[in-house]
Amino acid sequence: MSSRPLRVVVADNHPLYRDAVASAIRRAPGLELMAERGNGREALEAVRELQPDVAVLDMRMPELDGMQVLNAIVREALPTRVVFLSAHADGSTVYAAVGAGAAAYLSKDAPAESICDTVAVVGRGGTVLPAALHGGLAAEIRLHATGDRPVLTAREQEVLGMAAEGRTAAEMAKELHLSEGTVKSHLQGLYQKLGVSERAAAVAEAMRRGLLE
């Protein structure tokens, strides 16, 4: 049985938090930190180049968010499994992340030891969802099963809210620290999930389905 350490890349928008997670992984037996990055584009480049066993990603990052990095990893069939760390752990976000291929989803409040334990489990093929999320996730699965309310990512929910406020794609891009093209991609994803072809119809349909207050 191989005793090679599990190789890990960490990416988070917040330097102090990223440093804390990276330091914990450096100290953890059986784990090897390959790289730390501050935005999603750099994280994806590191994953492509280093092909770590596990990528620990913040859900919300500039350039590319965590879901976009995960989607690229899955699309390109890279051998890296993804652990998400997020301050936002609502059922719909977790459901979307797991449905897209994430192997674990932890709150940023999780202790360093739990994060390292999760990375070890994921690196060996396991999946980890904290017990505190199970109720919300189960509720989201039941809701999704009705087919009436699509599961939106946290970023899509943000874009939808801004669209309802009448913001332009350029204004959204500036506030979310994304390119205008990325915002437009999120809008197109929303249109597809809602079965519409333009913004006004998307907002109206989202209100009908209870996705907007």
Salt bridges, closest charged atoms under 4 A:
ASP12 OD1 - HIS14 ND1 3.32
ASP12 OD2 - LYS108 NZ 2.85
GLU36 OE1 - ARG18 NE 3.90
GLU36 OE2 - ARG26 NH2 2.70
ASP53 OD2 - ARG4 NH1 3.00
ASP53 OD2 - ARG7 NE 3.61
ASP58 OD2 - HIS14 ND1 4.00
ASP58 OD2 - LYS108 NZ 3.18
GLU63 OE1 - ARG41 NE 3.35
ASP65 OD2 - ARG155 NE 3.36
ASP65 OD2 - HIS186 NE2 3.71
GLU76 OE2 - ARG48 NH2 2.51
ASP148 OD1 - ARG208 NH2 3.77
GLU156 OE1 - LYS193 NZ 2.71
GLU158 OE2 - ARG60 NH1 2.88
GLU158 OE1 - ARG155 NH1 3.05
GLU165 OE1 - ARG167 NH2 3.22
GLU175 OE1 - ARG167 NH1 2.60
GLU180 OE2 - LYS184 NZ 3.65
GLU205 OE2 - ARG208 NH2 2.87
GLU205 OE2 - ARG209 NE 2.76
